[in-house]
Amino acid sequence: MKDITDRAIKYIKENYHHEDISLKKVSREVCLSHYYFSHVFKEYCKISFIEYLTKVRLQEAAKLLKNPRLNIDQIAFAVGYQDPGYFSKVFKRAYKISPTRFRRRFFKRRK
């Protein structure tokens, strides 16, 4: 089952930016029912599919926030969120700071 989980992770990392990525879509990619895939993924990764997808998206968002040419809305869309407000809420829940403040702190440290 590790090879299936590895294939799923590879697929997620290549497609996290698509708004329609889902448990069902990834489970079809690895040829498992979404119920079984969910169980296998959590067993091997120790976090749920949605937690993993969110982690990948937010890690990429943190990288993109270091680019001053991109606004928060553009970053939200680039990492697969269609609602910038929801993206900000999820980001803040994970990092304990808003995307705007995260960006400000990054540029403050660089001076």
N, CA, C and O atoms as a GROMACS GRO file, in nm:
protein
  444
    1MET      N    1   0.080  -0.120   0.000
    1MET     CA    2   0.000   0.000   0.000
    1MET      C    3   0.085   0.127   0.000
    1MET      O    4   0.036   0.234  -0.036
    2LYS      N    5   0.211   0.116   0.040
    2LYS     CA    6   0.298   0.233   0.038
    2LYS      C    7   0.312   0.289  -0.102
    2LYS      O    8   0.315   0.411  -0.119
    3ASP      N    9   0.320   0.203  -0.203
    3ASP     CA   10   0.334   0.252  -0.340
    3ASP      C   11   0.209   0.328  -0.383
    3ASP      O   12   0.219   0.426  -0.458
    4ILE      N   13   0.092   0.286  -0.338
    4ILE     CA   14  -0.033   0.357  -0.370
    4ILE      C   15  -0.032   0.495  -0.303
    4ILE      O   16  -0.067   0.595  -0.365
    5THR      N   17   0.008   0.498  -0.178
    5THR     CA   18   0.015   0.625  -0.106
    5THR      C   19   0.117   0.718  -0.171
    5THR      O   20   0.092   0.838  -0.184
    6ASP      N   21   0.230   0.664  -0.212
    6ASP     CA   22   0.332   0.745  -0.280
    6ASP      C   23   0.279   0.802  -0.411
    6ASP      O   24   0.305   0.918  -0.443
    7ARG      N   25   0.204   0.721  -0.486
    7ARG     CA   26   0.145   0.769  -0.611
    7ARG      C   27   0.043   0.880  -0.583
    7ARG      O   28   0.036   0.979  -0.656
    8ALA      N   29  -0.035   0.861  -0.479
    8ALA     CA   30  -0.134   0.962  -0.442
    8ALA      C   31  -0.066   1.093  -0.402
    8ALA      O   32  -0.110   1.201  -0.443
    9ILE      N   33   0.039   1.085  -0.323
    9ILE     CA   34   0.112   1.204  -0.281
    9ILE      C   35   0.171   1.276  -0.401
    9ILE      O   36   0.164   1.398  -0.411
   10LYS      N   37   0.228   1.201  -0.492
   10LYS     CA   38   0.283   1.260  -0.615
   10LYS      C   39   0.173   1.332  -0.693
   10LYS      O   40   0.193   1.443  -0.741
   11TYR      N   41   0.058   1.268  -0.706
   11TYR     CA   42  -0.054   1.328  -0.778
   11TYR      C   43  -0.100   1.457  -0.708
   11TYR      O   44  -0.127   1.557  -0.774
   12ILE      N   45  -0.110   1.454  -0.577
   12ILE     CA   46  -0.152   1.572  -0.500
   12ILE      C   47  -0.052   1.686  -0.520
   12ILE      O   48  -0.092   1.800  -0.544
   13LYS      N   49   0.075   1.656  -0.510
   13LYS     CA   50   0.177   1.761  -0.526
   13LYS      C   51   0.178   1.821  -0.666
   13LYS      O   52   0.214   1.937  -0.684
   14GLU      N   53   0.139   1.743  -0.765
   14GLU     CA   54   0.134   1.793  -0.902
   14GLU      C   55   0.003   1.865  -0.934
   14GLU      O   56  -0.004   1.940  -1.031
   15ASN      N   57  -0.102   1.842  -0.854
   15ASN     CA   58  -0.234   1.894  -0.887
   15ASN      C   59  -0.305   1.972  -0.776
   15ASN      O   60  -0.423   2.002  -0.789
   16TYR      N   61  -0.234   2.005  -0.668
   16TYR     CA   62  -0.296   2.074  -0.555
   16TYR      C   63  -0.362   2.206  -0.596
   16TYR      O   64  -0.457   2.250  -0.532
   17HIS      N   65  -0.311   2.267  -0.702
   17HIS     CA   66  -0.359   2.399  -0.744
   17HIS      C   67  -0.494   2.394  -0.816
   17HIS      O   68  -0.556   2.498  -0.840
   18HIS      N   69  -0.540   2.275  -0.850
   18HIS     CA   70  -0.671   2.261  -0.914
   18HIS      C   71  -0.779   2.266  -0.806
   18HIS      O   72  -0.772   2.194  -0.707
   19GLU      N   73  -0.878   2.351  -0.827
   19GLU     CA   74  -0.984   2.363  -0.727
   19GLU      C   75  -1.066   2.236  -0.714
   19GLU      O   76  -1.125   2.211  -0.609
   20ASP      N   77  -1.070   2.154  -0.819
   20ASP     CA   78  -1.154   2.035  -0.817
   20ASP      C   79  -1.082   1.908  -0.770
   20ASP      O   80  -1.137   1.799  -0.782
   21ILE      N   81  -0.962   1.921  -0.716
   21ILE     CA   82  -0.895   1.803  -0.663
   21ILE      C   83  -0.975   1.757  -0.540
   21ILE      O   84  -1.017   1.837  -0.457
   22SER      N   85  -0.995   1.628  -0.532
   22SER     CA   86  -1.077   1.575  -0.423
   22SER      C   87  -1.031   1.434  -0.387
   22SER      O   88  -0.953   1.372  -0.459
   23LEU      N   89  -1.080   1.387  -0.275
   23LEU     CA   90  -1.052   1.251  -0.232
   23LEU      C   91  -1.095   1.152  -0.340
   23LEU      O   92  -1.022   1.059  -0.372
   24LYS      N   93  -1.213   1.173  -0.395
   24LYS     CA   94  -1.264   1.082  -0.498
   24LYS      C   95  -1.176   1.084  -0.622
   24LYS      O   96  -1.147   0.979  -0.680
   25LYS      N   97  -1.133   1.202  -0.662
   25LYS     CA   98  -1.050   1.214  -0.782
   25LYS      C   99  -0.915   1.143  -0.762
   25LYS      O  100  -0.870   1.070  -0.849
   26VAL      N  101  -0.853   1.165  -0.649
   26VAL     CA  102  -0.723   1.102  -0.621
   26VAL      C  103  -0.741   0.951  -0.605
   26VAL      O  104  -0.657   0.874  -0.652
   27SER      N  105  -0.847   0.909  -0.541
   27SER     CA  106  -0.869   0.765  -0.524
   27SER      C  107  -0.888   0.696  -0.660
   27SER      O  108  -0.845   0.582  -0.679
   28ARG      N  109  -0.952   0.765  -0.754
   28ARG     CA  110  -0.964   0.709  -0.890
   28ARG      C  111  -0.828   0.697  -0.957
   28ARG      O  112  -0.802   0.601  -1.030
   29GLU      N  113  -0.740   0.793  -0.931
   29GLU     CA  114  -0.605   0.791  -0.987
   29GLU      C  115  -0.527   0.668  -0.942
   29GLU      O  116  -0.446   0.614  -1.017
   30VAL      N  117  -0.552   0.626  -0.820
   30VAL     CA  118  -0.479   0.511  -0.765
   30VAL      C  119  -0.563   0.383  -0.767
   30VAL      O  120  -0.525   0.281  -0.710
   31CYS      N  121  -0.678   0.391  -0.832
   31CYS     CA  122  -0.766   0.274  -0.855
   31CYS      C  123  -0.817   0.208  -0.727
   31CYS      O  124  -0.817   0.085  -0.716
   32LEU      N  125  -0.860   0.290  -0.632
   32LEU     CA  126  -0.920   0.240  -0.509
   32LEU      C  127  -1.052   0.312  -0.486
   32LEU      O  128  -1.073   0.423  -0.535
   33SER      N  129  -1.140   0.250  -0.411
   33SER     CA  130  -1.262   0.320  -0.371
   33SER      C  131  -1.220   0.435  -0.280
   33SER      O  132  -1.119   0.426  -0.211
   34HIS      N  133  -1.298   0.541  -0.279
   34HIS     CA  134  -1.260   0.655  -0.197
   34HIS      C  135  -1.266   0.622  -0.047
   34HIS      O  136  -1.191   0.679   0.032
   35TYR      N  137  -1.354   0.530  -0.009
   35TYR     CA  138  -1.359   0.489   0.132
   35TYR      C  139  -1.230   0.417   0.173
   35TYR      O  140  -1.170   0.448   0.276
   36TYR      N  141  -1.188   0.322   0.092
   36TYR     CA  142  -1.068   0.246   0.123
   36TYR      C  143  -0.944   0.334   0.112
   36TYR      O  144  -0.854   0.326   0.196
   37PHE      N  145  -0.938   0.416   0.008
   37PHE     CA  146  -0.825   0.505  -0.010
   37PHE      C  147  -0.810   0.598   0.111
   37PHE      O  148  -0.698   0.619   0.159
   38SER      N  149  -0.919   0.652   0.159
   38SER     CA  150  -0.916   0.741   0.275
   38SER      C  151  -0.853   0.670   0.395
   38SER      O  152  -0.769   0.728   0.465
   39HIS      N  153  -0.893   0.547   0.417
   39HIS     CA  154  -0.839   0.468   0.528
   39HIS      C  155  -0.689   0.442   0.508
   39HIS      O  156  -0.609   0.461   0.600
   40VAL      N  157  -0.652   0.398   0.390
   40VAL     CA  158  -0.511   0.366   0.360
   40VAL      C  159  -0.425   0.491   0.373
   40VAL      O  160  -0.317   0.487   0.433
   41PHE      N  161  -0.472   0.602   0.317
   41PHE     CA  162  -0.395   0.727   0.321
   41PHE      C  163  -0.369   0.770   0.465
   41PHE      O  164  -0.256   0.803   0.501
   42LYS      N  165  -0.473   0.768   0.546
   42LYS     CA  166  -0.457   0.810   0.685
   42LYS      C  167  -0.366   0.714   0.762
   42LYS      O  168  -0.287   0.758   0.847
   43GLU      N  169  -0.376   0.587   0.734
   43GLU     CA  170  -0.292   0.489   0.802
   43GLU      C  171  -0.144   0.514   0.772
   43GLU      O  172  -0.060   0.506   0.862
   44TYR      N  173  -0.111   0.542   0.648
   44TYR     CA  174   0.029   0.558   0.609
   44TYR      C  175   0.083   0.698   0.634
   44TYR      O  176   0.200   0.714   0.669
   45CYS      N  177  -0.001   0.799   0.617
   45CYS     CA  178   0.046   0.938   0.631
   45CYS      C  179   0.022   0.997   0.769
   45CYS      O  180   0.079   1.101   0.804
   46LYS      N  181  -0.061   0.931   0.847
   46LYS     CA  182  -0.094   0.975   0.984
   46LYS      C  183  -0.175   1.105   0.986
   46LYS      O  184  -0.195   1.162   1.093
   47ILE      N  185  -0.221   1.151   0.872
   47ILE     CA  186  -0.315   1.263   0.864
   47ILE      C  187  -0.414   1.231   0.752
   47ILE      O  188  -0.387   1.148   0.665
   48SER      N  189  -0.527   1.296   0.755
   48SER     CA  190  -0.630   1.269   0.654
   48SER      C  191  -0.590   1.331   0.519
   48SER      O  192  -0.500   1.414   0.510
   49PHE      N  193  -0.660   1.288   0.417
   49PHE     CA  194  -0.636   1.341   0.283
   49PHE      C  195  -0.650   1.494   0.282
   49PHE      O  196  -0.562   1.564   0.231
   50ILE      N  197  -0.759   1.546   0.337
   50ILE     CA  198  -0.783   1.690   0.332
   50ILE      C  199  -0.680   1.766   0.414
   50ILE      O  200  -0.639   1.876   0.377
   51GLU      N  201  -0.636   1.709   0.526
   51GLU     CA  202  -0.529   1.773   0.604
   51GLU      C  203  -0.400   1.780   0.523
   51GLU      O  204  -0.329   1.880   0.526
   52TYR      N  205  -0.371   1.672   0.450
   52TYR     CA  206  -0.249   1.670   0.368
   52TYR      C  207  -0.260   1.770   0.254
   52TYR      O  208  -0.166   1.846   0.229
   53LEU      N  209  -0.372   1.771   0.185
   53LEU     CA  210  -0.392   1.865   0.074
   53LEU      C  211  -0.380   2.009   0.124
   53LEU      O  212  -0.315   2.091   0.060
   54THR      N  213  -0.440   2.038   0.236
   54THR     CA  214  -0.431   2.172   0.293
   54THR      C  215  -0.287   2.208   0.327
   54THR      O  216  -0.242   2.319   0.301
   55LYS      N  217  -0.215   2.113   0.384
   55LYS     CA  218  -0.074   2.135   0.419
   55LYS      C  219   0.008   2.168   0.294
   55LYS      O  220   0.089   2.261   0.296
   56VAL      N  221  -0.011   2.093   0.188
   56VAL     CA  222   0.063   2.116   0.063
   56VAL      C  223   0.028   2.254   0.008
   56VAL      O  224   0.116   2.329  -0.032
   57ARG      N  225  -0.101   2.286   0.006
   57ARG     CA  226  -0.144   2.416  -0.047
   57ARG      C  227  -0.087   2.532   0.035
   57ARG      O  228  -0.040   2.630  -0.021
   58LEU      N  229  -0.091   2.520   0.166
   58LEU     CA  230  -0.043   2.629   0.250
   58LEU      C  231   0.109   2.644   0.246
   58LEU      O  232   0.160   2.755   0.256
   59GLN      N  233   0.181   2.534   0.232
   59GLN     CA  234   0.326   2.544   0.218
   59GLN      C  235   0.362   2.620   0.090
   59GLN      O  236   0.452   2.703   0.089
   60GLU      N  237   0.290   2.591  -0.017
   60GLU     CA  238   0.314   2.661  -0.142
   60GLU      C  239   0.272   2.808  -0.129
   60GLU      O  240   0.340   2.896  -0.181
   61ALA      N  241   0.162   2.834  -0.062
   61ALA     CA  242   0.117   2.972  -0.041
   61ALA      C  243   0.222   3.051   0.037
   61ALA      O  244   0.249   3.167   0.005
   62ALA      N  245   0.282   2.989   0.137
   62ALA     CA  246   0.386   3.057   0.216
   62ALA      C  247   0.504   3.095   0.127
   62ALA      O  248   0.563   3.202   0.145
   63LYS      N  249   0.538   3.010   0.033
   63LYS     CA  250   0.646   3.042  -0.062
   63LYS      C  251   0.604   3.159  -0.152
   63LYS      O  252   0.682   3.251  -0.176
   64LEU      N  253   0.480   3.154  -0.202
   64LEU     CA  254   0.432   3.258  -0.293
   64LEU      C  255   0.417   3.393  -0.224
   64LEU      O  256   0.429   3.497  -0.288
   65LEU      N  257   0.390   3.392  -0.095
   65LEU     CA  258   0.377   3.518  -0.022
   65LEU      C  259   0.508   3.596  -0.018
   65LEU      O  260   0.509   3.715   0.014
   66LYS      N  261   0.616   3.530  -0.049
   66LYS     CA  262   0.747   3.596  -0.052
   66LYS      C  263   0.770   3.671  -0.183
   66LYS      O  264   0.872   3.736  -0.202
   67ASN      N  265   0.673   3.660  -0.274
   67ASN     CA  266   0.678   3.732  -0.402
   67ASN      C  267   0.588   3.854  -0.392
   67ASN      O  268   0.465   3.839  -0.394
   68PRO      N  269   0.645   3.974  -0.382
   68PRO     CA  270   0.562   4.094  -0.362
   68PRO      C  271   0.475   4.129  -0.484
   68PRO      O  272   0.384   4.211  -0.473
   69ARG      N  273   0.501   4.070  -0.597
   69ARG     CA  274   0.422   4.099  -0.718
   69ARG      C  275   0.285   4.032  -0.717
   69ARG      O  276   0.196   4.072  -0.791
   70LEU      N  277   0.269   3.931  -0.633
   70LEU     CA  278   0.142   3.860  -0.626
   70LEU      C  279   0.060   3.910  -0.508
   70LEU      O  280   0.111   3.923  -0.397
   71ASN      N  281  -0.069   3.938  -0.533
   71ASN     CA  282  -0.154   3.977  -0.420
   71ASN      C  283  -0.214   3.851  -0.358
   71ASN      O  284  -0.203   3.741  -0.412
   72ILE      N  285  -0.278   3.870  -0.245
   72ILE     CA  286  -0.331   3.756  -0.169
   72ILE      C  287  -0.434   3.678  -0.252
   72ILE      O  288  -0.436   3.555  -0.249
   73ASP      N  289  -0.520   3.748  -0.325
   73ASP     CA  290  -0.619   3.681  -0.409
   73ASP      C  291  -0.552   3.593  -0.514
   73ASP      O  292  -0.593   3.479  -0.534
   74GLN      N  293  -0.450   3.644  -0.578
   74GLN     CA  294  -0.378   3.566  -0.680
   74GLN      C  295  -0.315   3.441  -0.619
   74GLN      O  296  -0.315   3.334  -0.679
   75ILE      N  297  -0.261   3.456  -0.500
   75ILE     CA  298  -0.199   3.342  -0.432
   75ILE      C  299  -0.305   3.239  -0.396
   75ILE      O  300  -0.284   3.119  -0.414
   76ALA      N  301  -0.418   3.285  -0.345
   76ALA     CA  302  -0.528   3.193  -0.310
   76ALA      C  303  -0.567   3.110  -0.432
   76ALA      O  304  -0.579   2.988  -0.424
   77PHE      N  305  -0.588   3.176  -0.545
   77PHE     CA  306  -0.627   3.106  -0.668
   77PHE      C  307  -0.516   3.012  -0.716
   77PHE      O  308  -0.542   2.902  -0.764
   78ALA      N  309  -0.392   3.056  -0.702
   78ALA     CA  310  -0.278   2.977  -0.749
   78ALA      C  311  -0.261   2.846  -0.673
   78ALA      O  312  -0.208   2.749  -0.728
   79VAL      N  313  -0.306   2.842  -0.548
   79VAL     CA  314  -0.291   2.720  -0.470
   79VAL      C  315  -0.421   2.640  -0.458
   79VAL      O  316  -0.429   2.545  -0.380
   80GLY      N  317  -0.522   2.679  -0.535
   80GLY     CA  318  -0.643   2.597  -0.542
   80GLY      C  319  -0.764   2.645  -0.464
   80GLY      O  320  -0.865   2.576  -0.461
   81TYR      N  321  -0.755   2.761  -0.402
   81TYR     CA  322  -0.870   2.815  -0.329
   81TYR      C  323  -0.944   2.914  -0.420
   81TYR      O  324  -0.882   3.002  -0.480
   82GLN      N  325  -1.074   2.900  -0.430
   82GLN     CA  326  -1.153   2.990  -0.513
   82GLN      C  327  -1.211   3.106  -0.434
   82GLN      O  328  -1.269   3.198  -0.492
   83ASP      N  329  -1.196   3.101  -0.303
   83ASP     CA  330  -1.245   3.208  -0.217
   83ASP      C  331  -1.127   3.260  -0.135
   83ASP      O  332  -1.084   3.195  -0.040
   84PRO      N  333  -1.075   3.378  -0.171
   84PRO     CA  334  -0.960   3.433  -0.098
   84PRO      C  335  -0.986   3.452   0.052
   84PRO      O  336  -0.894   3.439   0.133
   85GLY      N  337  -1.110   3.483   0.088
   85GLY     CA  338  -1.143   3.498   0.230
   85GLY      C  339  -1.128   3.366   0.304
   85GLY      O  340  -1.076   3.362   0.416
   86TYR      N  341  -1.174   3.259   0.242
   86TYR     CA  342  -1.160   3.127   0.304
   86TYR      C  343  -1.012   3.087   0.310
   86TYR      O  344  -0.967   3.030   0.409
   87PHE      N  345  -0.938   3.117   0.204
   87PHE     CA  346  -0.794   3.089   0.204
   87PHE      C  347  -0.728   3.158   0.323
   87PHE      O  348  -0.650   3.097   0.395
   88SER      N  349  -0.760   3.286   0.344
   88SER     CA  350  -0.700   3.360   0.455
   88SER      C  351  -0.736   3.298   0.589
   88SER      O  352  -0.652   3.292   0.679
   89LYS      N  353  -0.860   3.253   0.602
   89LYS     CA  354  -0.905   3.190   0.726
   89LYS      C  355  -0.828   3.060   0.752
   89LYS      O  356  -0.783   3.036   0.864
   90VAL      N  357  -0.812   2.978   0.649
   90VAL     CA  358  -0.740   2.851   0.662
   90VAL      C  359  -0.592   2.878   0.692
   90VAL      O  360  -0.533   2.811   0.776
   91PHE      N  361  -0.534   2.975   0.623
   91PHE     CA  362  -0.394   3.010   0.644
   91PHE      C  363  -0.372   3.055   0.789
   91PHE      O  364  -0.279   3.011   0.856
   92LYS      N  365  -0.460   3.142   0.836
   92LYS     CA  366  -0.447   3.193   0.972
   92LYS      C  367  -0.464   3.083   1.076
   92LYS      O  368  -0.395   3.082   1.178
   93ARG      N  369  -0.555   2.991   1.050
   93ARG     CA  370  -0.575   2.879   1.143
   93ARG      C  371  -0.447   2.794   1.152
   93ARG      O  372  -0.411   2.746   1.260
   94ALA      N  373  -0.380   2.776   1.040
   94ALA     CA  374  -0.260   2.691   1.037
   94ALA      C  375  -0.136   2.762   1.090
   94ALA      O  376  -0.058   2.704   1.165
   95TYR      N  377  -0.118   2.888   1.051
   95TYR     CA  378   0.006   2.960   1.084
   95TYR      C  379  -0.009   3.058   1.201
   95TYR      O  380   0.089   3.118   1.245
   96LYS      N  381  -0.133   3.073   1.251
   96LYS     CA  382  -0.161   3.165   1.362
   96LYS      C  383  -0.131   3.311   1.327
   96LYS      O  384  -0.106   3.393   1.415
   97ILE      N  385  -0.135   3.341   1.198
   97ILE     CA  386  -0.110   3.477   1.149
   97ILE      C  387  -0.175   3.487   1.011
   97ILE      O  388  -0.180   3.389   0.936
   98SER      N  389  -0.224   3.603   0.977
   98SER     CA  390  -0.288   3.620   0.847
   98SER      C  391  -0.183   3.619   0.736
   98SER      O  392  -0.066   3.645   0.762
   99PRO      N  393  -0.224   3.588   0.612
   99PRO     CA  394  -0.128   3.592   0.502
   99PRO      C  395  -0.062   3.728   0.486
   99PRO      O  396   0.057   3.736   0.454
  100THR      N  397  -0.136   3.835   0.507
  100THR     CA  398  -0.082   3.971   0.495
  100THR      C  399   0.027   3.996   0.599
  100THR      O  400   0.134   4.048   0.567
  101ARG      N  401  -0.001   3.959   0.723
  101ARG     CA  402   0.099   3.978   0.829
  101ARG      C  403   0.219   3.887   0.809
  101ARG      O  404   0.333   3.926   0.836
  102PHE      N  405   0.195   3.763   0.761
  102PHE     CA  406   0.304   3.671   0.729
  102PHE      C  407   0.398   3.737   0.629
  102PHE      O  408   0.519   3.734   0.645
  103ARG      N  409   0.340   3.797   0.526
  103ARG     CA  410   0.419   3.864   0.422
  103ARG      C  411   0.496   3.982   0.481
  103ARG      O  412   0.615   3.998   0.454
  104ARG      N  413   0.430   4.063   0.560
  104ARG     CA  414   0.497   4.179   0.621
  104ARG      C  415   0.615   4.136   0.706
  104ARG      O  416   0.723   4.195   0.700
  105ARG      N  417   0.595   4.032   0.786
  105ARG     CA  418   0.705   3.984   0.871
  105ARG      C  419   0.821   3.933   0.788
  105ARG      O  420   0.937   3.956   0.822
  106PHE      N  421   0.791   3.864   0.679
  106PHE     CA  422   0.897   3.813   0.592
  106PHE      C  423   0.980   3.929   0.537
  106PHE      O  424   1.103   3.923   0.539
  107PHE      N  425   0.915   4.034   0.488
  107PHE     CA  426   0.989   4.146   0.428
  107PHE      C  427   1.057   4.231   0.534
  107PHE      O  428   1.159   4.294   0.506
  108LYS      N  429   1.002   4.235   0.654
  108LYS     CA  430   1.067   4.308   0.765
  108LYS      C  431   1.199   4.242   0.801
  108LYS      O  432   1.299   4.310   0.826
  109ARG      N  433   1.199   4.108   0.803
  109ARG     CA  434   1.320   4.033   0.839
  109ARG      C  435   1.430   4.048   0.735
  109ARG      O  436   1.548   4.038   0.768
  110ARG      N  437   1.392   4.072   0.612
  110ARG     CA  438   1.490   4.082   0.504
  110ARG      C  439   1.564   4.215   0.503
  110ARG      O  440   1.670   4.227   0.442
  111LYS      N  441   1.510   4.315   0.568
  111LYS     CA  442   1.572   4.449   0.568
  111LYS      C  443   1.692   4.455   0.658
  111LYS      O  444   1.756   4.559   0.669
   0.00000   0.00000   0.00000
